[in-house]
């Protein structure tokens, strides 16, 4: 349920950013978003830090259960929090249009690195 609600928030936003910023710029903006949401002491996004900062992503209307579901959906290592990579993967998963473009964006970003 959380991913459906969050999906409606991100579906229009992230693809627009991707087209304007390109792969490298989008990854940079996702990193900035992670930094806004993370718990500064722990270096990860916790339930408390997500709840405290959810309005920054337009998610202020999500219930605590929805926020917990979102964290659980992105928490690949099972530690109850999202690290930067888990957050970025979750943002791509919440945007189906970006999932289709993600291979191109990743190749573009990696091409500039090497």
Number of C-alpha atoms within 10 A of each C-alpha: 12 19 20 11 15 20 18 12 16 22 18 13 12 21 20 14 15 19 13 11 14 17 24 18 16 20 18 12 17 19 15 12 16 22 15 17 24 24 19 11 6 10 15 21 25 20 22 16 16 27 18 14 18 17 12 12 14 12 19 14 11 18 12 14 11 18 23 19 16 23 24 17 16 21 19 16 11 11 10 16 26 28 20 19 15 19 23 19 15 19 21 21 19 23 21 16 14 21 16 11 15 16 12 14 21 14 13 14 17 12 11 9 8 5
